[in-house]
Amino acid sequence: MKTLILCVDRDDDLGEKAKVASPVMGRKDNLRAALALGVEDPEDSDTNVIFMGLKLYKRYKAMGREVELASICGNKNVGIESDANLVKQFYMVLEKFTPDTLVLVSDGAEDEVILPLISQRVQVEHIARVVIKQAQNLESTYYIIMSAFKSPKIGKKIIVPISLILMIWGILMIMGLVEEAIGMMVTFFALFLIIKALSVEDQLTSFFKDTSEALKKGRYLLFIGVFVSLAIIIGGLVFSFIRAKEEVVLGEFIFRFFENVWVFLLSGVFIYTLTNSLETYIRTGSFTNSSGTVLLTIIGSGLVIHSLFSMVGTFTDIRSYINWKWTIGYLSTGIIILLVSGMIYIYNRSKLTGKGSGLVR
């Protein structure tokens, strides 16, 4: 039986810090890579991931297996780019070694996002997650916290936003606006969680990248779509704030703001997706198989959100009356559209994996 031991480094510390090109194949090359990364950053857990791979390589050899060890890396911009690199390098490894089973080695759940992709090609026999041992005392806890503060990945995405929320809260408290401070803190923290859950940073990065490329390559339809969608979103934020500030109670203000703003947000995303799809069709003669799914998801989400706001407003006495017949109809239709969108996504994904085609005529 042939077994591949695969070490995953999603944020490409191996390339960024140790300047090691990936994928890294073979026991000797992985040992050199681990030593190079260890010398550059002894605290990096990816070093231990490769060492765990070496340990498992030795163990499976002793079991009489035909074993190969490989390390694949993503990209420092964790998200779409890094996962695309991981899949590409995984296929490069399979071209050189065709295993019957695979052992995945990682240092946490973040690196294991590739698991559903690789399990479609090779049966995953075992998952080894490396956990660095730390002394359980105050000094080591302080060291771990300070290391987290120094990490660009944690600092920029977690610590800075939370610090800004606390700073705004403190300023409002100093000004004597206690209720407003609590409301603003809860609102900003909720937005922060939504942004993290929906990976809004990645979407914004892709958004501005598309805008820049549209201007450089003369893709004026896409540029117009980006400009219009951005104008709608900004205008919607202003309009929603003006409408909501008429409310005296903080809870009603927050409700009114989000009740108005979601329409503009979804409309902006809808226009951007539609113009991007049309631009792609003009250039290639084909629509991407994800565009229809996204548009259906936006429509379904809009119907569901509209229904939920109507019901919440009624239950909290912010609204006096709603037409339950239409509200239930909107909600049911939205749920059906979302289910259809999900089924189309699953079908396109299975088709893409089986045939390697990303376009539909």
Contacts in CASP RR format, 6 or more apart in sequence:
PFRMAT RR
TARGET T0000
AUTHOR 0000-0000-0000
METHOD contacts of the structure
MODEL  1
MKTLILCVDRDDDLGEKAKVASPVMGRKDNLRAALALGVEDPEDSDTNVI
FMGLKLYKRYKAMGREVELASICGNKNVGIESDANLVKQFYMVLEKFTPD
TLVLVSDGAEDEVILPLISQRVQVEHIARVVIKQAQNLESTYYIIMSAFK
SPKIGKKIIVPISLILMIWGILMIMGLVEEAIGMMVTFFALFLIIKALSV
EDQLTSFFKDTSEALKKGRYLLFIGVFVSLAIIIGGLVFSFIRAKEEVVL
GEFIFRFFENVWVFLLSGVFIYTLTNSLETYIRTGSFTNSSGTVLLTIIG
SGLVIHSLFSMVGTFTDIRSYINWKWTIGYLSTGIIILLVSGMIYIYNRS
KLTGKGSGLVR
1 65 0 8 1.000
1 66 0 8 1.000
1 100 0 8 1.000
1 101 0 8 1.000
2 65 0 8 1.000
2 66 0 8 1.000
2 67 0 8 1.000
2 68 0 8 1.000
2 97 0 8 1.000
2 98 0 8 1.000
2 99 0 8 1.000
2 100 0 8 1.000
2 101 0 8 1.000
3 60 0 8 1.000
3 65 0 8 1.000
3 66 0 8 1.000
3 67 0 8 1.000
3 68 0 8 1.000
3 99 0 8 1.000
3 100 0 8 1.000
3 101 0 8 1.000
3 102 0 8 1.000
3 103 0 8 1.000
3 125 0 8 1.000
4 67 0 8 1.000
4 68 0 8 1.000
4 69 0 8 1.000
4 70 0 8 1.000
4 93 0 8 1.000
4 97 0 8 1.000
4 99 0 8 1.000
4 101 0 8 1.000
4 102 0 8 1.000
4 103 0 8 1.000
4 122 0 8 1.000
5 53 0 8 1.000
5 56 0 8 1.000
5 57 0 8 1.000
5 60 0 8 1.000
5 67 0 8 1.000
5 68 0 8 1.000
5 69 0 8 1.000
5 70 0 8 1.000
5 102 0 8 1.000
5 103 0 8 1.000
5 105 0 8 1.000
6 70 0 8 1.000
6 71 0 8 1.000
6 72 0 8 1.000
6 90 0 8 1.000
6 93 0 8 1.000
6 102 0 8 1.000
6 103 0 8 1.000
6 104 0 8 1.000
6 105 0 8 1.000
6 118 0 8 1.000
7 30 0 8 1.000
7 46 0 8 1.000
7 49 0 8 1.000
7 50 0 8 1.000
7 52 0 8 1.000
7 53 0 8 1.000
7 69 0 8 1.000
7 70 0 8 1.000
7 71 0 8 1.000
7 72 0 8 1.000
7 105 0 8 1.000
7 106 0 8 1.000
8 49 0 8 1.000
8 71 0 8 1.000
8 72 0 8 1.000
8 86 0 8 1.000
8 104 0 8 1.000
8 105 0 8 1.000
8 106 0 8 1.000
8 111 0 8 1.000
8 112 0 8 1.000
8 114 0 8 1.000
9 22 0 8 1.000
9 46 0 8 1.000
9 49 0 8 1.000
9 71 0 8 1.000
9 72 0 8 1.000
9 73 0 8 1.000
9 74 0 8 1.000
9 111 0 8 1.000
10 73 0 8 1.000
10 74 0 8 1.000
10 78 0 8 1.000
10 82 0 8 1.000
10 83 0 8 1.000
10 86 0 8 1.000
10 110 0 8 1.000
10 111 0 8 1.000
10 113 0 8 1.000
10 114 0 8 1.000
11 74 0 8 1.000
11 75 0 8 1.000
11 76 0 8 1.000
11 78 0 8 1.000
11 82 0 8 1.000
11 153 0 8 1.000
12 22 0 8 1.000
12 73 0 8 1.000
12 74 0 8 1.000
12 75 0 8 1.000
12 76 0 8 1.000
12 82 0 8 1.000
12 85 0 8 1.000
13 37 0 8 1.000
13 41 0 8 1.000
13 44 0 8 1.000
13 46 0 8 1.000
13 73 0 8 1.000
14 20 0 8 1.000
14 22 0 8 1.000
14 24 0 8 1.000
14 33 0 8 1.000
14 37 0 8 1.000
14 46 0 8 1.000
14 71 0 8 1.000
14 73 0 8 1.000
15 21 0 8 1.000
15 22 0 8 1.000
15 73 0 8 1.000
16 76 0 8 1.000
17 37 0 8 1.000
17 40 0 8 1.000
17 41 0 8 1.000
17 44 0 8 1.000
18 33 0 8 1.000
18 36 0 8 1.000
18 37 0 8 1.000
18 38 0 8 1.000
18 39 0 8 1.000
18 40 0 8 1.000
19 36 0 8 1.000
20 32 0 8 1.000
20 33 0 8 1.000
20 36 0 8 1.000
20 37 0 8 1.000
22 71 0 8 1.000
22 72 0 8 1.000
22 73 0 8 1.000
22 74 0 8 1.000
22 89 0 8 1.000
23 70 0 8 1.000
23 71 0 8 1.000
23 72 0 8 1.000
23 73 0 8 1.000
23 89 0 8 1.000
23 90 0 8 1.000
23 92 0 8 1.000
23 93 0 8 1.000
24 30 0 8 1.000
24 33 0 8 1.000
24 70 0 8 1.000
24 71 0 8 1.000
25 68 0 8 1.000
25 69 0 8 1.000
25 70 0 8 1.000
25 93 0 8 1.000
25 96 0 8 1.000
25 97 0 8 1.000
26 68 0 8 1.000
26 69 0 8 1.000
26 70 0 8 1.000
27 54 0 8 1.000
27 57 0 8 1.000
27 69 0 8 1.000
30 50 0 8 1.000
30 53 0 8 1.000
30 54 0 8 1.000
30 69 0 8 1.000
30 70 0 8 1.000
30 71 0 8 1.000
31 50 0 8 1.000
31 54 0 8 1.000
33 50 0 8 1.000
33 71 0 8 1.000
34 47 0 8 1.000
34 50 0 8 1.000
34 51 0 8 1.000
34 54 0 8 1.000
37 44 0 8 1.000
37 46 0 8 1.000
37 47 0 8 1.000
37 50 0 8 1.000
38 44 0 8 1.000
38 47 0 8 1.000
41 47 0 8 1.000
43 147 0 8 1.000
45 107 0 8 1.000
45 130 0 8 1.000
45 132 0 8 1.000
46 107 0 8 1.000
48 107 0 8 1.000
48 130 0 8 1.000
48 132 0 8 1.000
49 71 0 8 1.000
49 105 0 8 1.000
49 106 0 8 1.000
49 107 0 8 1.000
49 111 0 8 1.000
49 130 0 8 1.000
50 71 0 8 1.000
52 105 0 8 1.000
52 128 0 8 1.000
52 130 0 8 1.000
53 69 0 8 1.000
53 103 0 8 1.000
53 105 0 8 1.000
53 128 0 8 1.000
54 69 0 8 1.000
56 103 0 8 1.000
56 105 0 8 1.000
56 128 0 8 1.000
57 67 0 8 1.000
57 69 0 8 1.000
60 67 0 8 1.000
60 103 0 8 1.000
61 67 0 8 1.000
68 97 0 8 1.000
68 99 0 8 1.000
70 93 0 8 1.000
70 97 0 8 1.000
72 85 0 8 1.000
72 86 0 8 1.000
72 89 0 8 1.000
72 90 0 8 1.000
72 93 0 8 1.000
73 85 0 8 1.000
73 86 0 8 1.000
73 89 0 8 1.000
74 81 0 8 1.000
74 82 0 8 1.000
74 83 0 8 1.000
74 85 0 8 1.000
74 86 0 8 1.000
74 89 0 8 1.000
75 81 0 8 1.000
75 82 0 8 1.000
75 85 0 8 1.000
76 82 0 8 1.000
77 205 0 8 1.000
78 110 0 8 1.000
78 153 0 8 1.000
79 199 0 8 1.000
79 202 0 8 1.000
80 202 0 8 1.000
80 206 0 8 1.000
83 113 0 8 1.000
83 114 0 8 1.000
83 117 0 8 1.000
86 114 0 8 1.000
86 117 0 8 1.000
87 114 0 8 1.000
87 117 0 8 1.000
90 114 0 8 1.000
90 117 0 8 1.000
90 118 0 8 1.000
90 121 0 8 1.000
94 121 0 8 1.000
94 122 0 8 1.000
99 122 0 8 1.000
100 122 0 8 1.000
100 123 0 8 1.000
101 122 0 8 1.000
101 123 0 8 1.000
101 124 0 8 1.000
101 125 0 8 1.000
102 118 0 8 1.000
102 122 0 8 1.000
102 123 0 8 1.000
102 124 0 8 1.000
102 125 0 8 1.000
103 124 0 8 1.000
103 125 0 8 1.000
103 126 0 8 1.000
103 127 0 8 1.000
103 128 0 8 1.000
104 112 0 8 1.000
104 115 0 8 1.000
104 118 0 8 1.000
104 124 0 8 1.000
104 126 0 8 1.000
104 127 0 8 1.000
104 128 0 8 1.000
105 128 0 8 1.000
105 129 0 8 1.000
105 130 0 8 1.000
106 112 0 8 1.000
106 127 0 8 1.000
106 128 0 8 1.000
106 129 0 8 1.000
106 130 0 8 1.000
107 129 0 8 1.000
107 130 0 8 1.000
107 131 0 8 1.000
107 132 0 8 1.000
108 129 0 8 1.000
108 130 0 8 1.000
112 127 0 8 1.000
112 129 0 8 1.000
115 124 0 8 1.000
115 127 0 8 1.000
118 124 0 8 1.000
120 353 0 8 1.000
134 140 0 8 1.000
134 144 0 8 1.000
148 154 0 8 1.000
148 155 0 8 1.000
148 159 0 8 1.000
149 155 0 8 1.000
149 159 0 8 1.000
157 196 0 8 1.000
157 201 0 8 1.000
161 192 0 8 1.000
162 192 0 8 1.000
164 188 0 8 1.000
165 185 0 8 1.000
165 188 0 8 1.000
165 189 0 8 1.000
165 192 0 8 1.000
166 185 0 8 1.000
168 184 0 8 1.000
168 185 0 8 1.000
168 188 0 8 1.000
169 181 0 8 1.000
169 182 0 8 1.000
169 184 0 8 1.000
169 185 0 8 1.000
170 181 0 8 1.000
172 178 0 8 1.000
172 180 0 8 1.000
172 181 0 8 1.000
172 184 0 8 1.000
173 181 0 8 1.000
179 250 0 8 1.000
180 250 0 8 1.000
183 250 0 8 1.000
183 254 0 8 1.000
187 254 0 8 1.000
194 200 0 8 1.000
195 201 0 8 1.000
207 226 0 8 1.000
207 272 0 8 1.000
210 222 0 8 1.000
210 226 0 8 1.000
210 276 0 8 1.000
211 222 0 8 1.000
211 223 0 8 1.000
211 226 0 8 1.000
213 219 0 8 1.000
214 220 0 8 1.000
214 222 0 8 1.000
214 223 0 8 1.000
214 226 0 8 1.000
214 279 0 8 1.000
215 223 0 8 1.000
219 279 0 8 1.000
219 283 0 8 1.000
221 275 0 8 1.000
221 278 0 8 1.000
221 279 0 8 1.000
221 282 0 8 1.000
222 275 0 8 1.000
222 276 0 8 1.000
222 279 0 8 1.000
224 275 0 8 1.000
225 271 0 8 1.000
225 272 0 8 1.000
225 275 0 8 1.000
225 276 0 8 1.000
226 272 0 8 1.000
226 275 0 8 1.000
228 268 0 8 1.000
228 271 0 8 1.000
228 275 0 8 1.000
229 267 0 8 1.000
229 268 0 8 1.000
229 269 0 8 1.000
229 271 0 8 1.000
229 272 0 8 1.000
229 275 0 8 1.000
230 268 0 8 1.000
232 264 0 8 1.000
232 267 0 8 1.000
232 268 0 8 1.000
232 271 0 8 1.000
233 264 0 8 1.000
233 265 0 8 1.000
233 268 0 8 1.000
235 264 0 8 1.000
236 260 0 8 1.000
236 261 0 8 1.000
236 264 0 8 1.000
236 265 0 8 1.000
237 261 0 8 1.000
237 264 0 8 1.000
239 260 0 8 1.000
239 264 0 8 1.000
240 256 0 8 1.000
240 257 0 8 1.000
240 258 0 8 1.000
240 260 0 8 1.000
240 261 0 8 1.000
240 264 0 8 1.000
241 257 0 8 1.000
243 256 0 8 1.000
243 257 0 8 1.000
243 260 0 8 1.000
244 253 0 8 1.000
244 254 0 8 1.000
244 256 0 8 1.000
244 257 0 8 1.000
244 260 0 8 1.000
245 253 0 8 1.000
246 256 0 8 1.000
247 253 0 8 1.000
247 255 0 8 1.000
247 256 0 8 1.000
252 318 0 8 1.000
255 309 0 8 1.000
255 312 0 8 1.000
255 313 0 8 1.000
255 316 0 8 1.000
255 318 0 8 1.000
256 318 0 8 1.000
258 309 0 8 1.000
259 309 0 8 1.000
262 302 0 8 1.000
262 305 0 8 1.000
262 309 0 8 1.000
263 302 0 8 1.000
266 298 0 8 1.000
266 301 0 8 1.000
266 302 0 8 1.000
266 305 0 8 1.000
269 298 0 8 1.000
270 295 0 8 1.000
270 298 0 8 1.000
270 299 0 8 1.000
273 291 0 8 1.000
273 294 0 8 1.000
273 295 0 8 1.000
273 298 0 8 1.000
274 291 0 8 1.000
274 295 0 8 1.000
276 291 0 8 1.000
277 287 0 8 1.000
277 288 0 8 1.000
277 291 0 8 1.000
277 292 0 8 1.000
277 295 0 8 1.000
280 286 0 8 1.000
280 287 0 8 1.000
280 288 0 8 1.000
280 291 0 8 1.000
281 287 0 8 1.000
284 359 0 8 1.000
286 359 0 8 1.000
286 360 0 8 1.000
286 361 0 8 1.000
287 359 0 8 1.000
287 360 0 8 1.000
288 358 0 8 1.000
288 359 0 8 1.000
288 360 0 8 1.000
289 348 0 8 1.000
289 351 0 8 1.000
289 352 0 8 1.000
289 358 0 8 1.000
289 359 0 8 1.000
289 360 0 8 1.000
290 345 0 8 1.000
290 348 0 8 1.000
292 344 0 8 1.000
293 341 0 8 1.000
293 342 0 8 1.000
293 344 0 8 1.000
293 345 0 8 1.000
293 348 0 8 1.000
296 337 0 8 1.000
296 338 0 8 1.000
296 340 0 8 1.000
296 341 0 8 1.000
296 344 0 8 1.000
297 337 0 8 1.000
297 338 0 8 1.000
297 341 0 8 1.000
297 342 0 8 1.000
299 334 0 8 1.000
299 337 0 8 1.000
300 333 0 8 1.000
300 334 0 8 1.000
300 335 0 8 1.000
300 337 0 8 1.000
300 338 0 8 1.000
300 341 0 8 1.000
301 334 0 8 1.000
301 338 0 8 1.000
302 334 0 8 1.000
303 330 0 8 1.000
303 331 0 8 1.000
303 333 0 8 1.000
303 334 0 8 1.000
303 337 0 8 1.000
304 330 0 8 1.000
304 331 0 8 1.000
304 334 0 8 1.000
304 335 0 8 1.000
304 338 0 8 1.000
306 330 0 8 1.000
307 327 0 8 1.000
307 328 0 8 1.000
307 329 0 8 1.000
307 330 0 8 1.000
307 331 0 8 1.000
307 334 0 8 1.000
308 331 0 8 1.000
310 319 0 8 1.000
310 322 0 8 1.000
310 327 0 8 1.000
311 322 0 8 1.000
311 327 0 8 1.000
312 318 0 8 1.000
313 319 0 8 1.000
313 322 0 8 1.000
314 320 0 8 1.000
314 321 0 8 1.000
314 322 0 8 1.000
348 360 0 8 1.000
351 357 0 8 1.000
352 358 0 8 1.000
END
